[in-house]
Amino acid sequence: MKRSAFLLLLAAVAIVANLPARSIGQQEAGTTPVANDLPGDEKESAAGEASDAAQIDGELGSGSGVETQRLPPGYSEIITNSQRRKIYQIQQGYQSQIDVLQRQIAALVTSRDAEIGAVLDPQQQQVLKFILEIRERNRTEMEQTISTQRGLEPPEANGLAPAEPSLEDTELTPIE
């Protein structure tokens, strides 16, 4: 087996085992080493390369309409800085098309939901509104309970709690 294929196999095993891939084999040219795996002077070089990657992220992420550039899962462990740049450029090239399609999908979903809602008669719409209000209240209470159990500040302490739905204003008429 060739050395590079063997190192790639070791890196894949390390990723699956959740180990730092570069601590297994020798550092290949152009990749960012793990700083803890390097002696003295090389740690500074590795830190510089890591900051280069962060700078690449900042350069390509700013002004692109995308908050942050993200690599596909597992890529950050195996790619070079030049590959990182290429991947980010590819992502930027597709982002405007993706944005247009996401807006179209949102418009279609809104249109579909309005059409589905029009199938209900007014009484059913009232009942549905009531059911959705109860579900939202239950979801909010569940989030508050979970936050309290985790020791987090409840949403109403932040002023973020939604207003309780007013059930007195809801007129329900019996279904005949």
GROMACS elastic network, one bead per residue, 0.5 to 0.9 nm:
[ bonds ]
;  ai    aj funct       b0    kb
    1     4     6  0.85057   500
    1     5     6  0.66998   500
    1     6     6  0.64695   500
    2     5     6  0.53230   500
    2     6     6  0.61873   500
    2     7     6  0.87218   500
    3     6     6  0.50318   500
    3     7     6  0.61687   500
    3     8     6  0.85900   500
    4     7     6  0.50581   500
    4     8     6  0.60935   500
    4     9     6  0.85381   500
    5     8     6  0.50301   500
    5     9     6  0.61422   500
    5    10     6  0.86037   500
    6     9     6  0.50544   500
    6    10     6  0.61923   500
    6    11     6  0.85866   500
    7    11     6  0.60352   500
    7    12     6  0.85613   500
    7    24     6  0.81747   500
    7    25     6  0.61239   500
    7    26     6  0.82101   500
    8    12     6  0.61894   500
    8    13     6  0.86375   500
    8    78     6  0.86791   500
    9    12     6  0.51235   500
    9    13     6  0.62642   500
    9    14     6  0.85940   500
   10    13     6  0.50727   500
   10    14     6  0.60846   500
   10    15     6  0.86195   500
   10    21     6  0.75618   500
   10    24     6  0.69513   500
   10    25     6  0.74517   500
   11    15     6  0.61609   500
   11    16     6  0.86475   500
   11    19     6  0.87994   500
   11    20     6  0.83209   500
   11    22     6  0.72353   500
   11    24     6  0.71689   500
   11    25     6  0.78099   500
   11    77     6  0.83579   500
   11    78     6  0.77498   500
   12    15     6  0.51094   500
   12    16     6  0.62607   500
   12    17     6  0.85157   500
   12    21     6  0.76178   500
   12    78     6  0.89629   500
   13    16     6  0.51526   500
   13    17     6  0.60242   500
   13    18     6  0.84086   500
   13    19     6  0.84243   500
   13    21     6  0.82501   500
   14    18     6  0.58502   500
   14    20     6  0.64498   500
   14    21     6  0.52091   500
   14    22     6  0.87006   500
   14    23     6  0.89139   500
   14    24     6  0.75434   500
   15    19     6  0.58206   500
   15    20     6  0.70550   500
   15    21     6  0.62257   500
   15    74     6  0.73505   500
   15    77     6  0.76806   500
   16    19     6  0.76892   500
   17    20     6  0.89857   500
   18    21     6  0.83671   500
   19    22     6  0.87412   500
   19    23     6  0.79877   500
   19    24     6  0.85510   500
   20    23     6  0.56400   500
   20    24     6  0.74738   500
   20    34     6  0.74156   500
   20    77     6  0.78779   500
   21    24     6  0.57804   500
   21    25     6  0.75874   500
   21    34     6  0.85162   500
   21    77     6  0.66493   500
   21    78     6  0.78208   500
   22    25     6  0.59059   500
   22    26     6  0.69940   500
   22    27     6  0.63506   500
   22    28     6  0.88183   500
   22    32     6  0.85098   500
   22    33     6  0.61640   500
   22    34     6  0.62459   500
   22    37     6  0.78667   500
   22    77     6  0.81002   500
   22    78     6  0.85939   500
   23    26     6  0.76020   500
   23    27     6  0.83317   500
   23    33     6  0.82967   500
   23    34     6  0.70988   500
   23    36     6  0.86953   500
   23    37     6  0.59858   500
   25    28     6  0.85726   500
   27    30     6  0.86473   500
   27    31     6  0.71098   500
   27    32     6  0.81289   500
   27    33     6  0.64279   500
   28    31     6  0.60103   500
   28    32     6  0.86754   500
   28    33     6  0.86193   500
   29    32     6  0.86545   500
   29    80     6  0.86291   500
   30    79     6  0.86183   500
   30    80     6  0.55168   500
   30    81     6  0.71590   500
   30    82     6  0.81690   500
   31    49     6  0.85095   500
   31    78     6  0.75212   500
   31    79     6  0.64482   500
   31    81     6  0.69305   500
   32    35     6  0.87107   500
   32    46     6  0.63070   500
   32    47     6  0.87517   500
   32    49     6  0.59679   500
   32    50     6  0.65837   500
   32    53     6  0.86229   500
   32    77     6  0.87650   500
   32    78     6  0.87394   500
   32    79     6  0.81836   500
   32    80     6  0.66887   500
   32    81     6  0.76592   500
   33    36     6  0.86277   500
   33    37     6  0.75340   500
   33    38     6  0.77467   500
   33    43     6  0.86285   500
   33    45     6  0.88974   500
   33    46     6  0.57244   500
   33    47     6  0.87283   500
   33    49     6  0.81841   500
   33    50     6  0.84271   500
   34    37     6  0.56226   500
   34    38     6  0.71930   500
   34    43     6  0.83382   500
   34    46     6  0.69071   500
   34    47     6  0.87152   500
   34    50     6  0.89712   500
   35    38     6  0.55376   500
   35    39     6  0.83717   500
   35    42     6  0.76960   500
   35    43     6  0.50184   500
   35    44     6  0.79746   500
   35    45     6  0.85126   500
   35    46     6  0.55616   500
   35    47     6  0.66946   500
   36    39     6  0.79065   500
   36    43     6  0.72471   500
   37    43     6  0.82443   500
   38    41     6  0.81424   500
   38    42     6  0.57681   500
   38    43     6  0.56725   500
   38    46     6  0.82242   500
   39    42     6  0.57761   500
   39    43     6  0.63605   500
   40    43     6  0.55862   500
   40    44     6  0.75242   500
   41    44     6  0.56702   500
   41    45     6  0.69583   500
   42    46     6  0.61762   500
   42    47     6  0.85874   500
   43    46     6  0.50406   500
   43    47     6  0.61198   500
   43    48     6  0.85719   500
   44    47     6  0.50615   500
   44    48     6  0.62182   500
   44    49     6  0.87396   500
   45    48     6  0.50228   500
   45    49     6  0.63139   500
   45    50     6  0.86724   500
   46    49     6  0.50453   500
   46    50     6  0.61478   500
   46    51     6  0.85900   500
   47    50     6  0.50262   500
   47    51     6  0.61893   500
   47    52     6  0.85398   500
   48    51     6  0.50955   500
   48    52     6  0.61313   500
   48    53     6  0.87449   500
   49    53     6  0.63443   500
   49    54     6  0.87025   500
   49    81     6  0.81906   500
   50    53     6  0.51178   500
   50    54     6  0.64054   500
   50    55     6  0.86386   500
   51    55     6  0.60095   500
   51    56     6  0.84859   500
   52    56     6  0.60938   500
   52    57     6  0.85375   500
   52    81     6  0.77280   500
   53    57     6  0.62150   500
   53    58     6  0.86682   500
   53    81     6  0.61744   500
   53    84     6  0.78368   500
   53    85     6  0.88281   500
   54    58     6  0.62495   500
   54    59     6  0.86810   500
   55    59     6  0.60496   500
   55    60     6  0.85433   500
   56    59     6  0.51366   500
   56    60     6  0.61028   500
   56    61     6  0.81194   500
   56    81     6  0.79555   500
   56    84     6  0.79587   500
   56    85     6  0.67742   500
   56    88     6  0.88851   500
   57    60     6  0.55403   500
   57    61     6  0.56852   500
   57    62     6  0.84195   500
   57    68     6  0.75343   500
   57    69     6  0.63669   500
   57    70     6  0.86055   500
   57    84     6  0.86079   500
   57    85     6  0.82801   500
   57    88     6  0.81310   500
   58    61     6  0.50673   500
   58    62     6  0.59870   500
   58    68     6  0.81253   500
   58    69     6  0.84797   500
   59    62     6  0.57557   500
   59    63     6  0.86032   500
   60    63     6  0.77953   500
   60    64     6  0.70320   500
   60    68     6  0.87144   500
   60    69     6  0.74509   500
   60    85     6  0.78990   500
   60    88     6  0.67660   500
   60    89     6  0.75259   500
   60    92     6  0.82099   500
   61    64     6  0.58763   500
   61    65     6  0.79201   500
   61    66     6  0.63191   500
   61    67     6  0.63713   500
   61    68     6  0.54250   500
   61    69     6  0.56384   500
   61    88     6  0.83269   500
   61    92     6  0.88110   500
   62    65     6  0.75207   500
   62    66     6  0.75824   500
   62    67     6  0.73996   500
   62    68     6  0.80928   500
   63    66     6  0.75745   500
   63    67     6  0.86372   500
   64    67     6  0.78447   500
   64    92     6  0.68905   500
   64    95     6  0.84771   500
   65    92     6  0.88126   500
   65    95     6  0.81615   500
   65    96     6  0.83618   500
   66    69     6  0.69101   500
   66    92     6  0.82120   500
   66    95     6  0.78143   500
   69    88     6  0.66097   500
   69    91     6  0.80350   500
   69    92     6  0.87487   500
   70    73     6  0.87838   500
   70    88     6  0.79590   500
   70    91     6  0.89360   500
   71    74     6  0.79403   500
   71    75     6  0.61024   500
   71    76     6  0.66010   500
   71    84     6  0.79411   500
   71    87     6  0.75950   500
   71    88     6  0.78589   500
   72    75     6  0.57802   500
   72    76     6  0.79694   500
   73    76     6  0.75610   500
   74    77     6  0.57915   500
   74    78     6  0.73285   500
   75    78     6  0.55059   500
   75    79     6  0.60255   500
   75    84     6  0.87184   500
   76    79     6  0.59048   500
   76    80     6  0.84752   500
   76    84     6  0.81384   500
   79    82     6  0.81305   500
   79    83     6  0.59006   500
   79    84     6  0.65324   500
   80    83     6  0.51555   500
   80    84     6  0.61971   500
   80    85     6  0.87646   500
   81    85     6  0.62776   500
   81    86     6  0.87253   500
   82    85     6  0.50938   500
   82    86     6  0.63386   500
   82    87     6  0.87046   500
   83    86     6  0.50355   500
   83    87     6  0.61237   500
   83    88     6  0.85753   500
   84    87     6  0.51803   500
   84    88     6  0.62069   500
   84    89     6  0.86291   500
   85    88     6  0.51884   500
   85    89     6  0.61789   500
   85    90     6  0.86688   500
   86    89     6  0.50768   500
   86    90     6  0.61916   500
   86    91     6  0.86272   500
   87    90     6  0.50822   500
   87    91     6  0.61999   500
   87    92     6  0.86336   500
   88    92     6  0.61366   500
   88    93     6  0.86012   500
   89    92     6  0.50146   500
   89    93     6  0.61771   500
   89    94     6  0.88402   500
   90    93     6  0.50806   500
   90    94     6  0.65734   500
   90    95     6  0.87278   500
   91    94     6  0.53662   500
   91    95     6  0.60472   500
   92    95     6  0.50603   500
   92    96     6  0.74588   500
   93    96     6  0.70093   500
   93    97     6  0.80862   500
   94    97     6  0.54769   500
   94    98     6  0.62111   500
   94    99     6  0.87343   500
   95    99     6  0.60382   500
   95   100     6  0.86603   500
   96    99     6  0.50434   500
   96   100     6  0.63178   500
   96   101     6  0.87082   500
   97   100     6  0.52146   500
   97   101     6  0.62876   500
   97   102     6  0.86448   500
   98   101     6  0.51061   500
   98   102     6  0.60534   500
   98   103     6  0.86427   500
   99   102     6  0.50982   500
   99   103     6  0.62833   500
   99   104     6  0.86625   500
  100   103     6  0.52579   500
  100   104     6  0.63015   500
  100   105     6  0.87208   500
  101   105     6  0.61019   500
  101   106     6  0.85840   500
  102   105     6  0.50061   500
  102   106     6  0.61495   500
  102   107     6  0.86169   500
  103   106     6  0.50703   500
  103   107     6  0.62152   500
  103   108     6  0.86236   500
  104   107     6  0.51055   500
  104   108     6  0.61565   500
  104   109     6  0.86193   500
  105   108     6  0.50305   500
  105   109     6  0.61024   500
  105   110     6  0.85755   500
  106   109     6  0.51427   500
  106   110     6  0.62044   500
  106   111     6  0.86085   500
  107   110     6  0.51357   500
  107   111     6  0.61359   500
  107   112     6  0.85318   500
  108   111     6  0.50404   500
  108   112     6  0.59654   500
  108   113     6  0.84862   500
  109   112     6  0.50258   500
  109   113     6  0.60314   500
  109   114     6  0.85283   500
  110   113     6  0.51913   500
  110   114     6  0.61821   500
  110   115     6  0.86297   500
  111   114     6  0.51793   500
  111   115     6  0.62079   500
  111   116     6  0.86359   500
  112   115     6  0.51208   500
  112   116     6  0.61330   500
  112   117     6  0.85445   500
  113   116     6  0.50270   500
  113   117     6  0.60224   500
  113   118     6  0.85836   500
  114   117     6  0.50267   500
  114   118     6  0.62327   500
  114   119     6  0.89954   500
  115   118     6  0.51343   500
  115   119     6  0.68772   500
  116   119     6  0.54490   500
  116   120     6  0.75549   500
  117   120     6  0.56899   500
  117   121     6  0.86958   500
  117   125     6  0.75036   500
  118   121     6  0.74284   500
  118   125     6  0.88186   500
  120   123     6  0.78946   500
  120   124     6  0.56546   500
  120   125     6  0.59927   500
  121   124     6  0.53425   500
  121   125     6  0.62522   500
  121   126     6  0.88504   500
  122   126     6  0.63235   500
  122   127     6  0.87907   500
  123   126     6  0.51401   500
  123   127     6  0.64018   500
  123   128     6  0.86561   500
  123   172     6  0.75753   500
  123   173     6  0.73244   500
  123   174     6  0.88376   500
  123   175     6  0.79512   500
  124   127     6  0.50290   500
  124   128     6  0.60142   500
  124   129     6  0.84737   500
  125   128     6  0.50143   500
  125   129     6  0.60663   500
  125   130     6  0.85868   500
  126   129     6  0.50737   500
  126   130     6  0.62436   500
  126   131     6  0.86794   500
  126   170     6  0.75644   500
  126   171     6  0.77607   500
  126   172     6  0.71824   500
  127   130     6  0.50580   500
  127   131     6  0.61763   500
  127   132     6  0.86334   500
  127   172     6  0.73936   500
  128   131     6  0.50145   500
  128   132     6  0.61068   500
  128   133     6  0.85292   500
  129   132     6  0.51919   500
  129   133     6  0.61679   500
  129   134     6  0.87099   500
  130   133     6  0.51265   500
  130   134     6  0.63098   500
  130   135     6  0.87015   500
  130   165     6  0.87876   500
  130   167     6  0.77096   500
  130   170     6  0.75772   500
  131   134     6  0.51921   500
  131   135     6  0.62208   500
  131   136     6  0.86485   500
  132   135     6  0.50013   500
  132   136     6  0.60797   500
  132   137     6  0.85343   500
  133   136     6  0.51060   500
  133   137     6  0.61512   500
  133   138     6  0.85997   500
  133   164     6  0.85766   500
  133   165     6  0.62685   500
  133   166     6  0.89870   500
  133   167     6  0.88449   500
  134   137     6  0.50494   500
  134   138     6  0.61151   500
  134   139     6  0.85428   500
  134   165     6  0.80410   500
  135   138     6  0.50383   500
  135   139     6  0.60532   500
  135   140     6  0.85513   500
  136   139     6  0.50209   500
  136   140     6  0.61262   500
  136   141     6  0.85659   500
  137   140     6  0.51303   500
  137   141     6  0.61597   500
  137   142     6  0.85768   500
  137   162     6  0.85472   500
  137   164     6  0.70625   500
  137   165     6  0.77426   500
  138   141     6  0.50607   500
  138   142     6  0.60671   500
  138   143     6  0.85943   500
  139   142     6  0.50589   500
  139   143     6  0.61892   500
  139   144     6  0.86212   500
  140   143     6  0.51078   500
  140   144     6  0.62050   500
  140   145     6  0.86244   500
  140   155     6  0.88620   500
  140   161     6  0.78197   500
  140   162     6  0.79600   500
  141   144     6  0.50348   500
  141   145     6  0.61252   500
  141   146     6  0.86249   500
  142   145     6  0.50174   500
  142   146     6  0.61570   500
  142   147     6  0.85078   500
  143   146     6  0.51365   500
  143   147     6  0.60484   500
  143   148     6  0.85055   500
  143   154     6  0.83712   500
  143   155     6  0.84868   500
  144   147     6  0.50327   500
  144   148     6  0.60421   500
  144   149     6  0.85378   500
  144   152     6  0.88937   500
  144   153     6  0.85406   500
  144   154     6  0.54890   500
  144   155     6  0.67321   500
  144   156     6  0.86587   500
  145   148     6  0.50876   500
  145   149     6  0.61245   500
  145   150     6  0.86052   500
  145   154     6  0.81862   500
  146   149     6  0.50488   500
  146   150     6  0.61655   500
  146   151     6  0.85383   500
  146   152     6  0.84265   500
  147   150     6  0.51304   500
  147   151     6  0.61248   500
  147   153     6  0.65627   500
  147   154     6  0.60015   500
  147   155     6  0.83273   500
  148   152     6  0.55754   500
  148   153     6  0.67709   500
  148   154     6  0.63669   500
  149   152     6  0.75138   500
  150   153     6  0.89554   500
  151   154     6  0.87868   500
  152   155     6  0.89648   500
  153   156     6  0.83546   500
  153   157     6  0.65468   500
  153   158     6  0.76227   500
  154   157     6  0.55947   500
  154   158     6  0.72150   500
  154   160     6  0.88824   500
  154   161     6  0.84327   500
  155   158     6  0.52524   500
  155   159     6  0.64509   500
  155   160     6  0.51501   500
  155   161     6  0.52249   500
  155   162     6  0.88308   500
  156   160     6  0.54062   500
  156   162     6  0.81128   500
  157   160     6  0.74512   500
  157   161     6  0.80404   500
  158   161     6  0.77048   500
  159   162     6  0.86389   500
  161   164     6  0.87224   500
  162   165     6  0.86719   500
  163   166     6  0.86758   500
  164   167     6  0.88545   500
  165   168     6  0.89668   500
  166   169     6  0.58400   500
  166   170     6  0.72694   500
  167   170     6  0.52217   500
  167   171     6  0.83949   500
  168   171     6  0.76267   500
  172   175     6  0.89698   500
